[in-house]
Amino acid sequence: MNFTDLNLIEPIAKAIQEQGYTNPTPIQERSIPEILKGSDFLGCAQTGTGKTAAFAIPILQNLSKSKTKNNHIKALILTPTRELAIQIEENINAYGKYLPLKQLVIFGGVKQGNQEAALRKGIDILVATPGRLLDFIAQGIISLKNIEIFVLDEADRMLDMGFVHDVKRVIKLLPQRRQTLFFSATMPSEIQKLADSILNNPVKVEVTPVSSTAETIKQSVYFVEKDNKLNLLSHILENDIADSVLVFSRTKHGADKIARKLQKDNISAEAIHGNKSQNARQNALNNFKSGKTRILVATDIAARGIDIDELKYVINFELSDVSETYVHRIGRTGRAGAEGSSISFVDSLDLLNLRNTEKLIGKKIPVVKDHPFHTDNLVAQKRDSNNKPMAAGGDRRSPRSPKPQNNNNKPAGNTPTSFKKPKNKNFTRKK
């Protein structure tokens, strides 16, 4: 199918042609016609599938035909992070460049003056994060009573970041009669309940399940002791990879520590996470995109929604405890059919996460041994469901726990043994 087959109006068709779009992705092909009809929509699609265009293009076309000609907000797109909100607004601006519609993005972490001034002039499409939106509503700057189209994007990410209650507060302020578009990469039970409560007989489309990784991404695992991870990272960046790299850290503190180590080794790097100011985060992202900064170290707030063109390498400094996050992380590379590579550092505490990740994606990730910090010790270790070492024979005892004593010279076997507390109340265990 070609975009010309989707019956798009000429201003939008011209704009997306200038963007270099020719063939719609599966989510775009299946969603644009349904959203143009005015149907509620439930899309289960991960980042990198083209879902922003899937809802932005039909929204622009429907609003261009809207009979409501005023400066009230007609479409609201709610998204969890500032970076994703900015990206969506940029895309809407590109697709609607030949339309008279006005759009605006609002988010916290910056002064509200410019955003407030733009709102008072009147806009048609608002892209917002929950916190700043509710602040403006409380101040009487924004009213949602004229909303015709509501988009909840990255719904599962809203849940992960603790925004679900804010989302529900926003939903209560929306008109009952509206078109609702609901997008989520995964559908945990709480998100499914939310979707059921706000959607009216929706069209459901699921594209590229979260358990799949792009075939164009070369995946590899490096076994390394925890204390050698920073040295391994510097070694790879100095000897094996000359391109820009997105490095994922599990924690904000860890991201800063990694960036400092790389800077010390004369490798240009910046960290991006929730504790950074909005300006610092945006500057770091812009520097990375432009090539001024070679390495961007990010927490999972950047795992979805940040679109970095032609990124070839992603490194997982640690694996996430949530297996699906692995798919979202490495999905930053290998986009739109391009080739990419992902490297995951695995120490003893990452072994369970590695096993769960391989189970999710349905394949073993090749281990690379040709590096100076490789350790075979990790391969032999077995981990139980609590990520604790297993004793020989599969007994889930801590290595420090004493073995049961057989003081009666009876076979230990499976004979139950009872232990009585000492009668002396003043008894204390020797340390």
C-alpha positions in Angstrom: 0.0 0.0 0.0 1.0 3.6 -0.7 0.1 6.7 1.3 -1.8 7.8 -1.8 -4.2 4.9 -1.2 -5.3 6.4 2.2 -7.4 9.2 0.7 -5.5 11.9 2.5 -6.2 15.6 1.7 -3.7 17.3 -0.6 -2.0 19.5 2.1 -1.2 16.5 4.3 -0.2 14.3 1.3 2.2 17.0 0.2 3.7 17.4 3.7 4.3 13.7 4.3 5.8 13.3 0.8 8.2 16.0 1.7 9.1 14.0 4.8 10.1 11.1 2.6 7.1 8.9 3.4 6.0 6.5 0.7 4.6 3.4 2.2 2.7 3.3 5.5 3.8 1.0 8.3 1.4 -1.7 9.4 0.0 0.3 12.3 -0.4 3.4 10.0 -2.1 1.3 7.3 -4.6 -0.2 9.7 -5.3 2.7 11.9 -5.5 5.8 9.7 -8.7 4.7 7.8 -10.4 3.8 11.0 -9.5 7.0 12.9 -10.6 9.0 9.8 -14.0 7.4 10.2 -14.2 8.8 13.8 -14.0 5.4 15.5 -12.5 4.9 19.0 -9.2 3.1 18.6 -7.1 0.7 20.7 -3.6 0.3 19.3 -1.0 -2.1 20.9 2.2 -1.1 19.2 5.7 -0.6 20.4 8.0 2.3 19.8 9.5 2.4 16.3 6.3 1.2 14.5 5.2 4.6 13.3 2.3 5.1 15.7 2.8 8.9 16.1 2.0 9.4 12.4 -0.8 6.8 12.8 -2.8 9.1 15.0 -1.4 12.5 14.1 -2.2 12.3 10.3 -5.9 11.4 10.7 -6.4 13.9 13.6 -5.1 16.7 11.3 -7.4 15.7 8.5 -10.5 15.4 10.7 -9.9 18.7 12.4 -9.3 20.4 9.1 -12.9 19.4 8.3 -14.3 20.3 11.7 -17.3 22.6 11.7 -16.1 24.1 15.0 -14.2 27.2 13.9 -12.9 28.8 17.1 -9.7 29.0 19.2 -10.7 26.3 21.6 -8.6 23.2 22.1 -10.2 20.5 19.9 -7.6 17.6 20.3 -5.6 16.7 23.4 -2.7 14.3 23.2 -1.5 13.1 26.6 1.9 11.6 26.9 4.2 10.6 29.8 7.5 12.4 29.1 8.6 15.8 28.0 10.9 14.3 25.3 8.0 12.4 23.7 5.7 15.3 23.9 8.2 17.5 22.1 8.7 14.8 19.4 5.0 14.4 18.8 4.5 18.2 18.5 7.4 18.4 16.0 5.8 15.6 13.9 2.3 17.3 14.0 4.0 20.5 12.9 5.6 18.7 10.0 2.5 16.8 8.8 0.3 19.9 9.2 2.6 22.5 7.8 0.2 23.4 5.0 -2.9 23.5 7.2 -4.2 26.5 9.2 -4.3 24.5 12.4 -2.3 25.6 15.4 -0.6 23.2 17.8 1.3 23.6 21.1 3.3 21.4 23.4 3.3 22.0 27.2 5.3 20.3 29.9 6.7 21.0 33.3 10.3 21.8 34.4 10.3 25.2 32.6 8.6 28.5 33.3 5.0 28.6 32.1 5.0 32.1 30.7 5.6 31.3 27.0 3.3 28.3 27.1 0.5 30.3 28.8 0.8 33.1 26.2 0.5 30.7 23.3 -2.6 29.1 24.9 -4.3 32.4 25.3 -3.9 33.1 21.6 -5.8 30.0 20.9 -4.7 26.5 19.6 -6.4 23.5 18.0 -4.1 20.7 19.1 -2.5 20.4 22.5 0.3 17.9 23.3 0.8 17.7 27.1 2.3 15.9 30.0 -0.1 15.2 32.9 1.4 17.4 35.5 1.6 20.7 33.6 -1.8 20.0 32.1 -3.4 19.7 35.5 -1.6 22.8 36.7 -3.0 24.9 33.9 -6.4 23.5 34.4 -6.3 24.4 38.1 -5.2 27.9 37.2 -8.1 28.3 34.8 -5.8 28.7 31.8 -7.0 25.5 30.0 -10.5 24.1 29.6 -11.2 20.6 28.1 -14.9 21.1 27.5 -14.5 21.5 23.7 -12.2 18.4 23.2 -13.3 16.4 20.2 -10.4 13.9 20.0 -8.4 12.6 23.0 -5.2 10.5 22.6 -3.7 8.6 25.4 -0.2 7.7 24.3 2.2 5.2 25.9 -0.4 4.2 28.5 1.7 1.5 30.0 4.5 4.0 30.5 2.0 6.2 32.3 1.5 3.3 34.7 5.2 2.7 35.1 5.9 6.3 36.0 3.0 6.6 38.4 0.8 8.9 36.3 -2.3 6.8 36.1 -4.2 8.7 38.8 -3.4 12.0 37.0 -4.6 10.5 33.8 -7.9 9.5 35.4 -8.3 13.1 36.7 -7.9 14.4 33.2 -10.4 11.9 31.8 -13.1 13.1 34.2 -12.8 16.6 32.7 -13.3 15.5 29.1 -16.7 15.7 27.3 -18.6 12.4 27.2 -19.0 12.7 23.4 -15.5 12.5 21.9 -13.3 10.2 19.9 -10.7 8.4 22.0 -7.5 6.9 20.7 -5.6 4.7 23.1 -2.0 3.4 22.5 0.1 1.2 24.6 3.1 -1.1 23.9 1.9 -3.6 26.5 -1.5 -4.3 28.1 -1.1 -5.1 31.8 -4.4 -5.7 33.6 -4.7 -2.1 35.0 -4.1 -0.6 31.6 -6.7 -3.0 30.1 -9.2 -1.9 32.7 -8.5 1.8 31.9 -8.9 1.1 28.2 -12.3 -0.6 28.8 -13.5 2.3 30.9 -12.9 5.0 28.3 -13.3 3.4 24.9 -16.6 3.0 23.1 -16.6 -0.1 20.9 -13.1 0.5 19.7 -11.3 -0.8 16.7 -8.4 -3.0 18.0 -5.1 -3.3 16.2 -2.0 -5.1 17.5 1.2 -4.7 15.6 4.6 -6.2 16.4 4.1 -7.6 19.9 6.5 -6.4 22.6 8.2 -9.8 22.7 9.7 -9.3 19.3 12.9 -7.7 18.3 13.8 -6.4 14.9 15.7 -9.0 12.8 18.0 -6.2 11.7 19.4 -5.8 15.2 22.6 -7.8 16.0 22.3 -8.7 19.7 25.1 -9.8 21.9 25.9 -10.5 25.6 29.2 -9.8 27.3 29.8 -11.7 30.6 31.7 -9.4 32.9 32.1 -8.9 36.7 30.3 -5.9 38.0 33.4 -4.1 39.1 34.8 -4.3 35.5 31.8 -3.0 33.7 33.0 0.6 33.5 36.4 -0.5 32.2 34.7 -2.8 29.6 32.6 0.1 28.4 35.6 2.4 27.9 37.5 -0.4 26.2 34.6 -1.1 23.7 34.2 2.6 22.9 37.9 3.2 22.5 38.7 0.1 20.4 35.5 -1.4 18.8 33.0 1.3 18.2 33.6 4.7 16.6 30.0 5.7 16.2 27.5 7.3 18.6 26.1 5.0 21.3 23.1 5.1 23.5 24.0 3.5 26.9 21.2 2.5 29.3 21.7 2.5 33.0 19.2 1.1 35.6 19.5 4.2 37.9 20.0 7.9 37.7 23.0 7.8 40.0 24.5 5.0 37.8 23.9 7.1 34.6 25.8 10.0 36.1 28.6 7.7 37.3 29.0 6.2 33.8 29.1 9.6 32.1 31.8 10.9 34.6 33.9 7.8 33.9 33.7 8.2 30.2 34.5 11.9 30.4 37.5 11.0 32.5 38.6 8.7 29.7 38.3 11.6 27.2 35.1 10.1 25.7 32.4 12.8 25.2 29.4 11.7 27.2 26.3 13.2 28.9 23.7 11.7 31.1 19.9 12.2 30.7 17.4 11.2 33.4 14.5 12.5 35.5 16.6 14.5 38.0 18.1 16.7 35.2 16.3 20.0 34.4 14.3 20.1 31.2 16.8 22.4 29.6 19.7 20.1 30.6 17.9 17.1 29.2 17.0 18.8 26.0 20.5 20.2 25.5 22.0 16.7 26.1 19.6 15.1 23.6 20.3 17.8 21.0 24.0 17.5 21.4 23.8 13.7 20.9 21.6 14.0 17.8 23.9 16.6 16.3 27.0 14.5 17.0 28.5 17.0 19.4 28.2 14.4 22.2 29.2 10.9 21.2 27.7 8.9 24.1 24.3 9.5 25.7 23.8 7.7 29.0 20.1 7.3 29.8 17.7 5.7 32.3 14.6 4.0 31.0 12.8 7.3 30.7 14.6 7.5 27.4 13.9 3.9 26.4 10.7 4.9 24.5 9.6 7.9 22.7 13.0 9.4 21.8 13.6 9.1 18.1 17.3 9.3 17.2 17.9 8.9 13.5 20.4 6.3 12.2 21.5 5.2 15.7 23.6 2.1 15.2 24.5 1.0 18.7 22.7 0.5 22.1 24.5 -0.8 25.1 22.7 -2.1 28.2 25.1 -1.4 31.1 22.6 -3.4 33.2 19.6 -5.4 32.1 16.3 -4.2 33.4 14.2 -6.2 35.9 11.3 -5.9 33.4 12.1 -8.0 30.4 9.9 -6.0 28.0 12.2 -3.0 28.7 15.0 -4.8 26.8 12.9 -4.7 23.6 12.1 -1.1 24.0 15.7 -0.2 24.7 17.3 -1.9 21.8 14.4 -0.7 19.6 16.2 2.7 19.6 18.4 1.1 16.9 17.6 -1.0 13.8 14.7 1.3 12.9 12.9 1.4 9.6 14.8 -1.6 8.3 18.2 -0.2 9.1 20.9 -2.4 10.7 21.8 -1.9 14.3 23.7 -3.6 17.2 22.9 -4.1 20.9 25.3 -5.1 23.5 24.3 -6.2 27.0 26.7 -6.4 30.0 25.7 -9.3 32.2 27.1 -9.8 35.7 26.0 -12.4 38.3 22.9 -10.3 39.4 21.9 -9.9 35.7 21.7 -13.7 35.0 18.1 -14.1 36.0 17.1 -11.0 33.9 19.0 -12.4 31.0 17.2 -15.7 31.3 13.8 -14.0 31.4 14.7 -11.7 28.5 15.7 -14.6 26.3 12.5 -16.4 27.3 10.5 -13.3 26.2 12.1 -12.9 22.9 12.2 -16.6 22.2 15.9 -17.0 21.4 19.4 -17.2 23.0 21.5 -14.1 22.7 25.0 -14.9 21.5 27.8 -14.5 24.1 30.9 -12.6 23.0 34.1 -13.8 24.8 36.7 -11.9 22.8 37.2 -9.1 25.2 39.7 -8.6 28.1 37.1 -8.6 30.9 35.3 -11.9 30.0 34.6 -14.2 32.9 33.5 -17.8 32.6 32.5 -17.9 36.2 29.1 -16.5 35.5 28.2 -19.3 33.0 28.3 -22.0 35.6 26.2 -20.1 38.2 22.6 -21.0 38.6 20.0 -18.5 40.0 16.7 -19.2 41.6 13.6 -17.1 41.1 14.8 -14.7 43.8 18.1 -14.2 42.1 20.0 -16.0 44.9 22.7 -18.6 44.3 21.5 -22.2 44.4 23.4 -24.8 46.4 24.4 -28.1 44.8 21.4 -30.2 43.9 19.1 -27.2 43.5 18.7 -26.6 47.3 17.7 -22.9 47.7 19.9 -22.3 50.7 22.0 -19.2 51.2 25.7 -20.0 50.9 26.1 -18.7 54.4 23.4 -20.8 56.0 24.7 -23.7 58.2 23.9 -27.2 57.1 21.3 -29.0 59.3 23.1 -30.9 62.1 22.5 -34.6 62.6 23.3 -34.8 66.3 21.5 -38.1 66.9 23.5 -40.0 64.3 20.3 -40.7 62.4 20.0 -40.5 58.6 19.1 -37.0 57.7 16.9 -38.0 54.7 13.6 -36.2 54.7 13.0 -36.7 58.5 11.5 -33.5 59.9 13.5 -31.9 62.7 12.1 -29.6 65.3 14.2 -26.9 67.0 13.3 -25.6 70.4 14.2 -22.1 71.7 16.4 -22.0 74.7 14.5 -21.7 78.0 17.0 -19.1 79.3 15.4 -15.7 78.4 18.8 -14.1 78.8 20.3 -16.3 76.1 22.1 -14.4 73.4 23.7 -15.7 70.3 27.4 -15.3 70.2 28.5 -13.1 67.3 
